[in-house]
Amino acid sequence: MDVGRKRDFAEAVNYVEDLYPNMAVLSQLANYLDDPNSSLDNVVGLIRAEPALTVDIIKISNSSFYASTQKCSDVDTALTRIGFNEVLRVVALILAKELCSSDLEKYGVTADDLWTESLMVSLLMEEFARDSKMNKSKAATLGILHCIGRVVINNILEDFRVDIYWDPTIPVVDWEEAVVGFHYGEAGGRLLKKLEFPTEALQVIRYHVNPKEASKPDRMTYLLNYSVNLSNVVGRGFINSSYELPDDEYLAKVGEFSEKAIREIVKTAQDRFLEVTNEVFAQ
């Protein structure tokens, strides 16, 4: 691929946010939850402006996942039931499900597989964060968004009508850099920057692929890198029961985890994966 075309691809990322209008809602929400002066009223007003999102929030709040005994029919009650800090994760799940509704043809990845991978990483992030005394809602949200850059790259290649497809025998990051000039972490970070996500979020998404590229990588960046690698070895949908743990160089920078503790986290994430897919997002 010539240098000029790669420059066109890089420029295209600056306009791709138009494809994801609902991501702006998540950006606003992330900023609200980063602001100590924000309240649930701010969140309610934001959600109310999006009718489809309101319906989904109410539906999820009534699911057995939140152990609800009485049905609610208004967004105020639904958000109170879910909780101020938890709402970021729930909205991220809803929007990611929508974002993962189409196959990534250039990658040979189905919509279901993309959603499964995103959800797995999100749940692993949440469990590790809980045990590391990190913000689990932020961790889960970054997990669900970790591969948004692949959606961006796939759409760019389709828009430019580039007839190139990923060969799974080649590391996906190497293929992306050879084809478009940047990897999916960079693409995701640029998109989040255009959508005005908190700086911390876009930095984590940008550098999780290779934390050594960051001048000052934080614990969340290391954790996302490890969670992605761990999801790959446990198999899509947690189907591999005889997995070997990946190298824990980056996890050690997050906290001390024994092999037993890591495997327990995987088991908890697997149980929650079944709850989310069978109860929260059941058809």
Secondary structure, DSSP 8 states (H G I E B T S, - for coil): --HHHHHHHHHHTTTGGGG-TTHHHHHHHHHHHH-TT--HHHHHHHHHT-HHHHHHHHHHHTSGGGT-SS---SHHHHHHHH-TTTHHHHHHHHHHHHHTSS-BTTTTB-HHHHHHHHHHHHHHHHHHHHHHTS-HHHHHHHHHHTTHHHHHHHHHHHHTT------TTS-HHHHHHHHTSS-HHHHHHHHHHHTT--HHHHHHHHHTT-GGGSSS--HHHHHHHHHHHHHHHH-TTS--TT------TTGGGT----HHHHHHHHHHHHHHHHHIIIIIS--
